[in-house]
Amino acid sequence: MLDLKILRKRNISFANCPNCGVQFTLDRVKPETFIQKYSKLIGFKEYHCRKCKWTGYLFIYKITEDLKKVFLNYIIVIIIFVLLVIILRAILKSMVK
């Protein structure tokens, strides 16, 4: 199966706090305002650090580690598509004659 995902969802609860740098202290803030509810549509969620009391938005996606492989897979898909178009054109052209 070809892997075409450039962005991967990351588990923020294992991430370090951006303010104090301590791991495993981030908790998700329950969305209450309009901005909090719809910021997740663009990949941001609000978190709170239990240790330093930092509160802010974090991007919940990260770029895949094997970006080269993903782009190679996109190139393979494009080549296969182009070959299929060429083959179908040849078949249709031979049927018209």
Biopython code that builds the backbone (N, CA, C, O; Angstrom):
import numpy as np
from Bio.PDB.StructureBuilder import StructureBuilder

atoms = [
    (1, "MET", "N", (0.845, -1.182, 0.000)),
    (1, "MET", "CA", (0.000, 0.000, 0.000)),
    (1, "MET", "C", (0.888, 1.242, 0.000)),
    (1, "MET", "O", (1.858, 1.331, 0.753)),
    (2, "LEU", "N", (0.540, 2.185, -0.849)),
    (2, "LEU", "CA", (1.320, 3.416, -0.929)),
    (2, "LEU", "C", (0.947, 4.367, 0.201)),
    (2, "LEU", "O", (-0.232, 4.613, 0.459)),
    (3, "ASP", "N", (1.956, 4.891, 0.862)),
    (3, "ASP", "CA", (1.745, 5.849, 1.943)),
    (3, "ASP", "C", (1.792, 7.255, 1.346)),
    (3, "ASP", "O", (2.841, 7.691, 0.872)),
    (4, "LEU", "N", (0.655, 7.970, 1.365)),
    (4, "LEU", "CA", (0.577, 9.305, 0.770)),
    (4, "LEU", "C", (0.332, 10.402, 1.807)),
    (4, "LEU", "O", (0.025, 11.536, 1.439)),
    (5, "LYS", "N", (0.463, 10.084, 3.084)),
    (5, "LYS", "CA", (0.193, 11.074, 4.129)),
    (5, "LYS", "C", (1.440, 11.893, 4.429)),
    (5, "LYS", "O", (2.455, 11.362, 4.880)),
    (6, "ILE", "N", (1.349, 13.187, 4.172)),
    (6, "ILE", "CA", (2.462, 14.087, 4.460)),
    (6, "ILE", "C", (2.404, 14.525, 5.925)),
    (6, "ILE", "O", (3.440, 14.652, 6.578)),
    (7, "LEU", "N", (1.199, 14.755, 6.437)),
    (7, "LEU", "CA", (1.031, 15.155, 7.831)),
    (7, "LEU", "C", (0.509, 13.989, 8.652)),
    (7, "LEU", "O", (-0.390, 13.270, 8.216)),
    (8, "ARG", "N", (1.065, 13.803, 9.823)),
    (8, "ARG", "CA", (0.639, 12.761, 10.750)),
    (8, "ARG", "C", (0.144, 13.420, 12.030)),
    (8, "ARG", "O", (0.724, 14.400, 12.498)),
    (9, "LYS", "N", (-0.919, 12.882, 12.586)),
    (9, "LYS", "CA", (-1.434, 13.394, 13.853)),
    (9, "LYS", "C", (-0.499, 12.943, 14.966)),
    (9, "LYS", "O", (-0.108, 11.777, 15.025)),
    (10, "ARG", "N", (-0.143, 13.871, 15.848)),
    (10, "ARG", "CA", (0.742, 13.502, 16.949)),
    (10, "ARG", "C", (-0.013, 13.527, 18.264)),
    (10, "ARG", "O", (-1.005, 14.242, 18.407)),
    (11, "ASN", "N", (0.456, 12.748, 19.216)),
    (11, "ASN", "CA", (-0.163, 12.687, 20.532)),
    (11, "ASN", "C", (0.473, 13.758, 21.409)),
    (11, "ASN", "O", (1.600, 13.594, 21.876)),
    (12, "ILE", "N", (-0.242, 14.844, 21.630)),
    (12, "ILE", "CA", (0.295, 15.986, 22.365)),
    (12, "ILE", "C", (0.538, 15.646, 23.833)),
    (12, "ILE", "O", (1.390, 16.272, 24.464)),
    (13, "SER", "N", (-0.173, 14.688, 24.388)),
    (13, "SER", "CA", (0.011, 14.376, 25.805)),
    (13, "SER", "C", (1.427, 13.870, 26.095)),
    (13, "SER", "O", (1.869, 13.916, 27.243)),
    (14, "PHE", "N", (2.142, 13.390, 25.079)),
    (14, "PHE", "CA", (3.527, 12.957, 25.245)),
    (14, "PHE", "C", (4.528, 14.062, 24.919)),
    (14, "PHE", "O", (5.727, 13.886, 25.131)),
    (15, "ALA", "N", (4.053, 15.197, 24.406)),
    (15, "ALA", "CA", (4.934, 16.283, 23.988)),
    (15, "ALA", "C", (5.446, 17.076, 25.188)),
    (15, "ALA", "O", (4.880, 17.028, 26.280)),
    (16, "ASN", "N", (6.530, 17.804, 24.950)),
    (16, "ASN", "CA", (7.069, 18.691, 25.980)),
    (16, "ASN", "C", (6.288, 19.997, 25.991)),
    (16, "ASN", "O", (5.803, 20.447, 24.953)),
    (17, "CYS", "N", (6.169, 20.604, 27.170)),
    (17, "CYS", "CA", (5.530, 21.913, 27.295)),
    (17, "CYS", "C", (6.406, 22.942, 26.583)),
    (17, "CYS", "O", (7.617, 22.956, 26.804)),
    (18, "PRO", "N", (5.836, 23.804, 25.736)),
    (18, "PRO", "CA", (6.637, 24.814, 25.040)),
    (18, "PRO", "C", (7.257, 25.849, 25.980)),
    (18, "PRO", "O", (8.237, 26.501, 25.621)),
    (19, "ASN", "N", (6.697, 26.002, 27.168)),
    (19, "ASN", "CA", (7.186, 27.015, 28.102)),
    (19, "ASN", "C", (8.263, 26.461, 29.040)),
    (19, "ASN", "O", (9.359, 27.017, 29.115)),
    (20, "CYS", "N", (7.967, 25.381, 29.749)),
    (20, "CYS", "CA", (8.913, 24.855, 30.743)),
    (20, "CYS", "C", (9.701, 23.653, 30.241)),
    (20, "CYS", "O", (10.721, 23.306, 30.836)),
    (21, "GLY", "N", (9.263, 23.009, 29.165)),
    (21, "GLY", "CA", (9.986, 21.893, 28.579)),
    (21, "GLY", "C", (9.770, 20.552, 29.252)),
    (21, "GLY", "O", (10.410, 19.570, 28.877)),
    (22, "VAL", "N", (8.885, 20.483, 30.236)),
    (22, "VAL", "CA", (8.636, 19.228, 30.943)),
    (22, "VAL", "C", (7.667, 18.368, 30.120)),
    (22, "VAL", "O", (6.690, 18.865, 29.560)),
    (23, "GLN", "N", (7.967, 17.071, 30.066)),
    (23, "GLN", "CA", (7.141, 16.141, 29.287)),
    (23, "GLN", "C", (5.996, 15.601, 30.145)),
    (23, "GLN", "O", (6.099, 15.547, 31.370)),
    (24, "PHE", "N", (4.917, 15.206, 29.494)),
    (24, "PHE", "CA", (3.738, 14.574, 30.107)),
    (24, "PHE", "C", (2.950, 15.518, 31.025)),
    (24, "PHE", "O", (2.291, 15.043, 31.950)),
    (25, "THR", "N", (2.995, 16.828, 30.805)),
    (25, "THR", "CA", (2.256, 17.747, 31.678)),
    (25, "THR", "C", (1.153, 18.495, 30.939)),
    (25, "THR", "O", (0.465, 19.318, 31.543)),
    (26, "LEU", "N", (0.970, 18.232, 29.657)),
    (26, "LEU", "CA", (-0.026, 18.970, 28.877)),
    (26, "LEU", "C", (-1.380, 18.275, 28.914)),
    (26, "LEU", "O", (-1.482, 17.066, 28.707)),
    (27, "ASP", "N", (-2.409, 19.060, 29.179)),
    (27, "ASP", "CA", (-3.786, 18.575, 29.159)),
    (27, "ASP", "C", (-4.581, 19.396, 28.160)),
    (27, "ASP", "O", (-4.334, 20.588, 27.977)),
    (28, "ARG", "N", (-5.524, 18.752, 27.527)),
    (28, "ARG", "CA", (-6.401, 19.423, 26.559)),
    (28, "ARG", "C", (-7.379, 20.304, 27.308)),
    (28, "ARG", "O", (-7.959, 19.884, 28.310)),
    (29, "VAL", "N", (-7.571, 21.552, 26.818)),
    (29, "VAL", "CA", (-8.561, 22.468, 27.380)),
    (29, "VAL", "C", (-9.879, 22.229, 26.661)),
    (29, "VAL", "O", (-9.914, 22.183, 25.432)),
    (30, "LYS", "N", (-10.951, 22.079, 27.405)),
    (30, "LYS", "CA", (-12.264, 21.858, 26.799)),
    (30, "LYS", "C", (-12.681, 23.117, 26.032)),
    (30, "LYS", "O", (-12.725, 24.205, 26.606)),
    (31, "PRO", "N", (-12.987, 22.971, 24.735)),
    (31, "PRO", "CA", (-13.346, 24.154, 23.932)),
    (31, "PRO", "C", (-14.683, 24.749, 24.368)),
    (31, "PRO", "O", (-15.689, 24.045, 24.461)),
    (32, "GLU", "N", (-14.678, 26.040, 24.632)),
    (32, "GLU", "CA", (-15.904, 26.719, 25.047)),
    (32, "GLU", "C", (-16.263, 27.872, 24.117)),
    (32, "GLU", "O", (-17.439, 28.084, 23.823)),
    (33, "THR", "N", (-15.262, 28.622, 23.651)),
    (33, "THR", "CA", (-15.539, 29.774, 22.794)),
    (33, "THR", "C", (-15.582, 29.340, 21.333)),
    (33, "THR", "O", (-15.193, 28.222, 20.993)),
    (34, "PHE", "N", (-16.053, 30.224, 20.488)),
    (34, "PHE", "CA", (-16.138, 29.968, 19.052)),
    (34, "PHE", "C", (-14.760, 29.657, 18.481)),
    (34, "PHE", "O", (-14.605, 28.722, 17.695)),
    (35, "ILE", "N", (-13.755, 30.446, 18.880)),
    (35, "ILE", "CA", (-12.396, 30.262, 18.364)),
    (35, "ILE", "C", (-11.844, 28.911, 18.811)),
    (35, "ILE", "O", (-11.215, 28.210, 18.018)),
    (36, "GLN", "N", (-12.068, 28.544, 20.050)),
    (36, "GLN", "CA", (-11.575, 27.262, 20.553)),
    (36, "GLN", "C", (-12.230, 26.090, 19.832)),
    (36, "GLN", "O", (-11.568, 25.096, 19.534)),
    (37, "LYS", "N", (-13.514, 26.199, 19.553)),
    (37, "LYS", "CA", (-14.235, 25.098, 18.907)),
    (37, "LYS", "C", (-13.801, 24.894, 17.461)),
    (37, "LYS", "O", (-13.708, 23.758, 16.997)),
    (38, "TYR", "N", (-13.534, 25.987, 16.743)),
    (38, "TYR", "CA", (-13.262, 25.869, 15.313)),
    (38, "TYR", "C", (-11.794, 25.983, 14.950)),
    (38, "TYR", "O", (-11.449, 25.865, 13.774)),
    (39, "SER", "N", (-10.912, 26.212, 15.927)),
    (39, "SER", "CA", (-9.480, 26.229, 15.634)),
    (39, "SER", "C", (-8.980, 24.829, 15.296)),
    (39, "SER", "O", (-7.962, 24.680, 14.621)),
    (40, "LYS", "N", (-9.690, 23.805, 15.762)),
    (40, "LYS", "CA", (-9.276, 22.432, 15.456)),
    (40, "LYS", "C", (-9.441, 22.117, 13.973)),
    (40, "LYS", "O", (-8.813, 21.184, 13.472)),
    (41, "LEU", "N", (-10.268, 22.873, 13.264)),
    (41, "LEU", "CA", (-10.454, 22.639, 11.828)),
    (41, "LEU", "C", (-9.171, 22.917, 11.043)),
    (41, "LEU", "O", (-8.944, 22.327, 9.987)),
    (42, "ILE", "N", (-8.337, 23.818, 11.564)),
    (42, "ILE", "CA", (-7.067, 24.101, 10.881)),
    (42, "ILE", "C", (-5.893, 23.422, 11.584)),
    (42, "ILE", "O", (-4.737, 23.686, 11.254)),
    (43, "GLY", "N", (-6.184, 22.544, 12.556)),
    (43, "GLY", "CA", (-5.142, 21.737, 13.166)),
    (43, "GLY", "C", (-4.594, 22.244, 14.485)),
    (43, "GLY", "O", (-3.581, 21.734, 14.963)),
    (44, "PHE", "N", (-5.235, 23.235, 15.086)),
    (44, "PHE", "CA", (-4.773, 23.754, 16.371)),
    (44, "PHE", "C", (-5.757, 23.388, 17.474)),
    (44, "PHE", "O", (-6.972, 23.449, 17.288)),
    (45, "LYS", "N", (-5.208, 23.005, 18.632)),
    (45, "LYS", "CA", (-6.033, 22.744, 19.806)),
    (45, "LYS", "C", (-5.373, 23.427, 21.000)),
    (45, "LYS", "O", (-4.156, 23.605, 21.040)),
    (46, "GLU", "N", (-6.201, 23.806, 21.967)),
    (46, "GLU", "CA", (-5.678, 24.508, 23.131)),
    (46, "GLU", "C", (-5.286, 23.512, 24.220)),
    (46, "GLU", "O", (-6.020, 22.568, 24.512)),
    (47, "TYR", "N", (-4.105, 23.744, 24.818)),
    (47, "TYR", "CA", (-3.579, 22.883, 25.868)),
    (47, "TYR", "C", (-3.154, 23.718, 27.065)),
    (47, "TYR", "O", (-2.917, 24.920, 26.950)),
    (48, "HIS", "N", (-3.062, 23.057, 28.223)),
    (48, "HIS", "CA", (-2.686, 23.699, 29.475)),
    (48, "HIS", "C", (-1.629, 22.827, 30.158)),
    (48, "HIS", "O", (-1.780, 21.608, 30.233)),
    (49, "CYS", "N", (-0.564, 23.451, 30.651)),
    (49, "CYS", "CA", (0.494, 22.727, 31.357)),
    (49, "CYS", "C", (0.172, 22.708, 32.853)),
    (49, "CYS", "O", (-0.083, 23.748, 33.460)),
    (50, "ARG", "N", (0.189, 21.517, 33.427)),
    (50, "ARG", "CA", (-0.086, 21.376, 34.868)),
    (50, "ARG", "C", (1.037, 21.939, 35.727)),
    (50, "ARG", "O", (0.796, 22.368, 36.856)),
    (51, "LYS", "N", (2.255, 21.943, 35.210)),
    (51, "LYS", "CA", (3.395, 22.368, 36.020)),
    (51, "LYS", "C", (3.580, 23.892, 36.038)),
    (51, "LYS", "O", (3.630, 24.493, 37.110)),
    (52, "CYS", "N", (3.683, 24.523, 34.851)),
    (52, "CYS", "CA", (3.986, 25.960, 34.805)),
    (52, "CYS", "C", (2.755, 26.826, 34.535)),
    (52, "CYS", "O", (2.856, 28.052, 34.493)),
    (53, "LYS", "N", (1.606, 26.199, 34.354)),
    (53, "LYS", "CA", (0.327, 26.894, 34.114)),
    (53, "LYS", "C", (0.258, 27.592, 32.750)),
    (53, "LYS", "O", (-0.580, 28.469, 32.543)),
    (54, "TRP", "N", (1.141, 27.201, 31.820)),
    (54, "TRP", "CA", (1.091, 27.754, 30.468)),
    (54, "TRP", "C", (-0.193, 27.285, 29.794)),
    (54, "TRP", "O", (-0.604, 26.137, 29.961)),
    (55, "THR", "N", (-0.821, 28.172, 29.036)),
    (55, "THR", "CA", (-1.996, 27.823, 28.234)),
    (55, "THR", "C", (-1.789, 28.405, 26.847)),
    (55, "THR", "O", (-1.432, 29.574, 26.699)),
    (56, "GLY", "N", (-2.019, 27.575, 25.826)),
    (56, "GLY", "CA", (-1.855, 28.053, 24.461)),
    (56, "GLY", "C", (-2.258, 26.996, 23.452)),
    (56, "GLY", "O", (-2.644, 25.881, 23.801)),
    (57, "TYR", "N", (-2.157, 27.382, 22.192)),
    (57, "TYR", "CA", (-2.550, 26.501, 21.100)),
    (57, "TYR", "C", (-1.328, 25.779, 20.551)),
    (57, "TYR", "O", (-0.256, 26.365, 20.406)),
    (58, "LEU", "N", (-1.505, 24.506, 20.250)),
    (58, "LEU", "CA", (-0.457, 23.703, 19.633)),
    (58, "LEU", "C", (-0.995, 23.077, 18.357)),
    (58, "LEU", "O", (-2.164, 22.698, 18.282)),
    (59, "PHE", "N", (-0.135, 22.975, 17.363)),
    (59, "PHE", "CA", (-0.479, 22.329, 16.101)),
    (59, "PHE", "C", (-0.437, 20.825, 16.330)),
    (59, "PHE", "O", (0.585, 20.299, 16.770)),
    (60, "ILE", "N", (-1.524, 20.129, 16.040)),
    (60, "ILE", "CA", (-1.634, 18.711, 16.388)),
    (60, "ILE", "C", (-1.052, 17.768, 15.337)),
    (60, "ILE", "O", (-1.093, 16.550, 15.510)),
    (61, "TYR", "N", (-0.509, 18.321, 14.247)),
    (61, "TYR", "CA", (0.070, 17.493, 13.200)),
    (61, "TYR", "C", (1.561, 17.727, 13.106)),
    (61, "TYR", "O", (2.058, 18.791, 13.477)),
    (62, "LYS", "N", (2.269, 16.734, 12.611)),
    (62, "LYS", "CA", (3.692, 16.882, 12.341)),
    (62, "LYS", "C", (3.961, 16.328, 10.947)),
    (62, "LYS", "O", (3.220, 15.483, 10.445)),
    (63, "ILE", "N", (5.022, 16.815, 10.337)),
    (63, "ILE", "CA", (5.403, 16.317, 9.018)),
    (63, "ILE", "C", (6.006, 14.929, 9.190)),
    (63, "ILE", "O", (6.785, 14.687, 10.111)),
    (64, "THR", "N", (5.641, 14.036, 8.308)),
    (64, "THR", "CA", (6.115, 12.660, 8.386)),
    (64, "THR", "C", (7.639, 12.594, 8.359)),
    (64, "THR", "O", (8.290, 13.426, 7.728)),
    (65, "GLU", "N", (8.202, 11.606, 9.046)),
    (65, "GLU", "CA", (9.654, 11.470, 9.098)),
    (65, "GLU", "C", (10.235, 11.072, 7.744)),
    (65, "GLU", "O", (11.346, 11.476, 7.400)),
    (66, "ASP", "N", (9.491, 10.286, 6.981)),
    (66, "ASP", "CA", (9.993, 9.770, 5.705)),
    (66, "ASP", "C", (9.359, 10.536, 4.538)),
    (66, "ASP", "O", (8.659, 9.955, 3.709)),
    (67, "LEU", "N", (9.613, 11.831, 4.490)),
    (67, "LEU", "CA", (9.025, 12.696, 3.469)),
    (67, "LEU", "C", (9.478, 12.302, 2.062)),
    (67, "LEU", "O", (8.711, 12.401, 1.104)),
    (68, "LYS", "N", (10.715, 11.861, 1.949)),
    (68, "LYS", "CA", (11.249, 11.442, 0.650)),
    (68, "LYS", "C", (10.440, 10.269, 0.084)),
    (68, "LYS", "O", (10.125, 10.240, -1.106)),
    (69, "LYS", "N", (10.110, 9.307, 0.947)),
    (69, "LYS", "CA", (9.327, 8.144, 0.526)),
    (69, "LYS", "C", (7.915, 8.556, 0.094)),
    (69, "LYS", "O", (7.392, 8.035, -0.891)),
    (70, "VAL", "N", (7.307, 9.477, 0.818)),
    (70, "VAL", "CA", (5.950, 9.928, 0.483)),
    (70, "VAL", "C", (5.943, 10.612, -0.883)),
    (70, "VAL", "O", (5.068, 10.340, -1.705)),
    (71, "PHE", "N", (6.912, 11.497, -1.135)),
    (71, "PHE", "CA", (6.961, 12.163, -2.438)),
    (71, "PHE", "C", (7.267, 11.187, -3.562)),
    (71, "PHE", "O", (6.760, 11.340, -4.673)),
    (72, "LEU", "N", (8.088, 10.191, -3.285)),
    (72, "LEU", "CA", (8.348, 9.150, -4.280)),
    (72, "LEU", "C", (7.058, 8.397, -4.601)),
    (72, "LEU", "O", (6.812, 8.054, -5.757)),
    (73, "ASN", "N", (6.241, 8.142, -3.592)),
    (73, "ASN", "CA", (4.956, 7.476, -3.822)),
    (73, "ASN", "C", (4.034, 8.332, -4.676)),
    (73, "ASN", "O", (3.326, 7.806, -5.535)),
    (74, "TYR", "N", (4.033, 9.663, -4.453)),
    (74, "TYR", "CA", (3.231, 10.557, -5.297)),
    (74, "TYR", "C", (3.711, 10.505, -6.747)),
    (74, "TYR", "O", (2.896, 10.507, -7.670)),
    (75, "ILE", "N", (5.013, 10.460, -6.949)),
    (75, "ILE", "CA", (5.557, 10.377, -8.311)),
    (75, "ILE", "C", (5.127, 9.069, -8.970)),
    (75, "ILE", "O", (4.786, 9.058, -10.153)),
    (76, "ILE", "N", (5.138, 7.971, -8.222)),
    (76, "ILE", "CA", (4.704, 6.675, -8.756)),
    (76, "ILE", "C", (3.233, 6.743, -9.171)),
    (76, "ILE", "O", (2.867, 6.248, -10.237)),
    (77, "VAL", "N", (2.400, 7.346, -8.344)),
    (77, "VAL", "CA", (0.972, 7.466, -8.669)),
    (77, "VAL", "C", (0.783, 8.297, -9.935)),
    (77, "VAL", "O", (-0.033, 7.944, -10.786)),
    (78, "ILE", "N", (1.515, 9.383, -10.069)),
    (78, "ILE", "CA", (1.395, 10.240, -11.260)),
    (78, "ILE", "C", (1.841, 9.486, -12.509)),
    (78, "ILE", "O", (1.187, 9.577, -13.548)),
    (79, "ILE", "N", (2.936, 8.748, -12.424)),
    (79, "ILE", "CA", (3.425, 7.974, -13.581)),
    (79, "ILE", "C", (2.403, 6.918, -13.983)),
    (79, "ILE", "O", (2.135, 6.744, -15.172)),
    (80, "ILE", "N", (1.833, 6.217, -13.020)),
    (80, "ILE", "CA", (0.814, 5.206, -13.323)),
    (80, "ILE", "C", (-0.396, 5.842, -13.985)),
    (80, "ILE", "O", (-0.948, 5.287, -14.935)),
    (81, "PHE", "N", (-0.816, 7.010, -13.489)),
    (81, "PHE", "CA", (-1.955, 7.702, -14.080)),
    (81, "PHE", "C", (-1.664, 8.093, -15.530)),
    (81, "PHE", "O", (-2.505, 7.894, -16.407)),
    (82, "VAL", "N", (-0.491, 8.642, -15.781)),
    (82, "VAL", "CA", (-0.124, 9.043, -17.145)),
    (82, "VAL", "C", (-0.081, 7.825, -18.065)),
    (82, "VAL", "O", (-0.557, 7.888, -19.198)),
    (83, "LEU", "N", (0.481, 6.728, -17.590)),
    (83, "LEU", "CA", (0.521, 5.511, -18.408)),
    (83, "LEU", "C", (-0.883, 4.988, -18.715)),
    (83, "LEU", "O", (-1.150, 4.549, -19.834)),
    (84, "LEU", "N", (-1.768, 5.032, -17.740)),
    (84, "LEU", "CA", (-3.146, 4.603, -17.980)),
    (84, "LEU", "C", (-3.838, 5.481, -19.016)),
    (84, "LEU", "O", (-4.567, 4.976, -19.869)),
    (85, "VAL", "N", (-3.618, 6.776, -18.949)),
    (85, "VAL", "CA", (-4.216, 7.681, -19.935)),
    (85, "VAL", "C", (-3.689, 7.366, -21.330)),
    (85, "VAL", "O", (-4.461, 7.334, -22.288)),
    (86, "ILE", "N", (-2.391, 7.134, -21.455)),
    (86, "ILE", "CA", (-1.798, 6.806, -22.763)),
    (86, "ILE", "C", (-2.368, 5.495, -23.293)),
    (86, "ILE", "O", (-2.710, 5.404, -24.472)),
    (87, "ILE", "N", (-2.473, 4.492, -22.449)),
    (87, "ILE", "CA", (-3.007, 3.191, -22.875)),
    (87, "ILE", "C", (-4.475, 3.313, -23.283)),
    (87, "ILE", "O", (-4.880, 2.768, -24.309)),
    (88, "LEU", "N", (-5.270, 4.022, -22.488)),
    (88, "LEU", "CA", (-6.686, 4.196, -22.833)),
    (88, "LEU", "C", (-6.867, 4.969, -24.124)),
    (88, "LEU", "O", (-7.759, 4.651, -24.911)),
    (89, "ARG", "N", (-6.041, 5.979, -24.360)),
    (89, "ARG", "CA", (-6.115, 6.723, -25.634)),
    (89, "ARG", "C", (-5.794, 5.813, -26.812)),
    (89, "ARG", "O", (-6.448, 5.886, -27.853)),
    (90, "ALA", "N", (-4.784, 4.952, -26.652)),
    (90, "ALA", "CA", (-4.407, 4.029, -27.727)),
    (90, "ALA", "C", (-5.525, 3.035, -27.992)),
    (90, "ALA", "O", (-5.820, 2.734, -29.149)),
    (91, "ILE", "N", (-6.148, 2.525, -26.948)),
    (91, "ILE", "CA", (-7.260, 1.585, -27.110)),
    (91, "ILE", "C", (-8.443, 2.260, -27.796)),
    (91, "ILE", "O", (-9.026, 1.697, -28.723)),
    (92, "LEU", "N", (-8.797, 3.449, -27.352)),
    (92, "LEU", "CA", (-9.926, 4.164, -27.969)),
    (92, "LEU", "C", (-9.632, 4.533, -29.411)),
    (92, "LEU", "O", (-10.530, 4.500, -30.253)),
    (93, "LYS", "N", (-8.391, 4.884, -29.708)),
    (93, "LYS", "CA", (-8.008, 5.238, -31.079)),
    (93, "LYS", "C", (-8.110, 4.028, -31.996)),
    (93, "LYS", "O", (-8.528, 4.147, -33.148)),
    (94, "SER", "N", (-7.721, 2.849, -31.476)),
    (94, "SER", "CA", (-7.790, 1.633, -32.301)),
    (94, "SER", "C", (-9.227, 1.176, -32.501)),
    (94, "SER", "O", (-9.537, 0.539, -33.508)),
    (95, "MET", "N", (-10.124, 1.497, -31.540)),
    (95, "MET", "CA", (-11.517, 1.107, -31.670)),
    (95, "MET", "C", (-12.244, 1.983, -32.688)),
    (95, "MET", "O", (-13.191, 1.523, -33.325)),
    (96, "VAL", "N", (-11.825, 3.218, -32.849)),
    (96, "VAL", "CA", (-12.473, 4.152, -33.773)),
    (96, "VAL", "C", (-12.179, 3.769, -35.207)),
    (96, "VAL", "O", (-13.034, 3.957, -36.073)),
    (97, "LYS", "N", (-11.012, 3.244, -35.487)),
    (97, "LYS", "CA", (-10.635, 2.878, -36.866)),
    (97, "LYS", "C", (-11.399, 1.739, -37.362)),
    (97, "LYS", "O", (-11.202, 1.310, -38.499)),
]
sb = StructureBuilder()
sb.init_structure("model")
sb.init_model(0)
sb.init_chain("A")
sb.init_seg("    ")
for serial, (resi, resn, name, xyz) in enumerate(atoms, 1):
    if name == "N":
        sb.init_residue(resn, " ", resi, " ")
    sb.init_atom(name, np.array(xyz, "f"), 0.0, 1.0, " ", f" {name:<3s}", serial, name[0])
structure = sb.get_structure()
